[in-house]
Structures are given as structure tokens and as C-alpha cells.
Amino acid sequence: MKVCYVGNFNTLSVGEPEVAKCLEELDATVIRLQERETNLDEIRRNMESCDFLLFSKLRINNTPKEIKEFMDTYPKPKICWLFDLYFGLYDNSIRGKLFTL
């Protein structure tokens, strides 16, 4: 399995570096693309040899319209994995009640 992973891989980041390492420990090849420093052209180039795109927030150097067009038309799987629980989302551990602080 080969993964193109767009995320925050700087030394102070928590989350994406650990996920990438775990995937590699499971014998996946992970191409890390640093968010805010990459763009759709670089993603497309790397995706040619990858099985899927993994990302959290997809903060890249393209317009929202360009990103939406890519997401709507690119034929390979794209997986969004968010670590944060956002307000208004359901938390299964509280059996369907709306999560609020």
C-alpha cells in the first residue's frame, strides 16, 4: 500500500507524524506532503504512484474552488481523517446526544 499524506509533519505537530509512522510500521509507504507548502500539482504528481490520498484539513496553496474540483473529479480514493471533535458533531460515547461543552 502506498499513501499520499498531506498534513502537518513539523516537529511540534501531534497526530499526523504518528499516523504516518504507524502506517509505515504496517509496511505501507507514506509520501508526506507538508500542508501549507504543497499544492494540487504536487499532490497529483505523487498520487500517480499512490493508492489513496489521506488528509485532515487539506490546507494547501490552492483556491477552495480548485480543491473542490479536484475532490469531485480525481478518480483515486480520498480519505479525510479528522482528530478533533467539532462542536455540533455527535459523539457515540454519549449515545447520540449532541456534544456540547
C-alpha positions in Angstrom: 0.0 0.0 0.0 1.3 3.5 -0.9 -0.3 6.6 0.7 0.0 10.2 -0.2 -0.5 12.0 3.1 -1.0 15.8 3.3 -0.6 17.0 6.8 1.4 18.9 9.4 4.6 16.9 9.9 6.7 19.6 11.7 8.5 18.6 14.9 5.9 20.2 17.2 2.9 18.6 15.5 0.9 15.9 17.2 -1.1 13.5 15.2 -0.1 13.3 11.6 3.6 12.2 12.2 2.4 9.4 14.5 -0.2 8.2 12.0 2.4 8.2 9.2 4.8 6.2 11.4 2.1 3.6 12.3 1.2 3.2 8.6 4.9 2.6 7.9 5.1 0.0 10.7 2.3 -1.8 8.9 4.5 -1.9 5.8 2.8 1.0 3.9 4.9 3.5 2.0 3.9 7.0 3.1 4.7 10.1 1.0 4.5 13.1 3.4 3.4 16.4 1.8 3.7 19.3 4.3 0.4 21.3 4.4 0.6 25.0 3.5 3.7 24.2 1.4 2.2 21.9 -1.2 -0.4 22.3 -3.9 -2.6 20.2 -6.2 0.1 19.9 -8.9 2.4 18.2 -6.4 -0.4 16.1 -5.0 -1.4 14.9 -8.5 2.3 14.0 -9.3 2.6 12.0 -6.1 -0.8 10.4 -6.5 0.2 8.7 -9.7 2.1 6.0 -7.7 -0.2 6.0 -4.6 -3.3 4.0 -3.8 -5.1 6.9 -2.0 -4.9 10.4 -0.6 -5.0 10.9 3.2 -5.5 14.3 4.7 -7.0 16.1 7.7 -7.7 19.7 6.7 -6.1 19.9 3.3 -4.6 23.3 3.9 -2.8 23.7 0.6 -1.8 26.5 -1.8 -4.9 26.4 -4.0 -8.3 28.1 -4.0 -11.3 26.4 -2.5 -12.8 26.2 -6.0 -9.7 24.3 -7.3 -9.7 22.0 -4.3 -13.4 21.2 -4.7 -12.9 20.5 -8.4 -10.1 18.1 -7.6 -12.1 16.3 -4.9 -15.1 16.0 -7.3 -13.1 14.7 -10.3 -9.9 12.9 -9.2 -10.5 9.2 -9.7 -8.5 7.7 -6.8 -9.9 7.4 -3.2 -9.5 10.5 -1.0 -9.8 10.0 2.8 -10.3 12.8 5.3 -9.4 11.8 8.9 -10.1 14.5 11.5 -8.8 14.0 15.0 -10.8 16.8 16.6 -14.3 16.6 17.8 -16.0 19.7 16.4 -19.0 21.4 18.1 -22.3 20.1 16.7 -21.0 16.6 15.8 -22.3 13.6 17.5 -20.1 11.6 19.9 -21.1 7.9 20.0 -19.8 7.5 23.6 -22.7 9.6 24.8 -25.2 7.6 22.7 -26.3 10.2 20.1 -26.6 13.2 22.3 -25.4 16.4 20.8 -21.8 17.1 22.1 -21.5 20.5 23.8 -19.2 21.9 26.5 
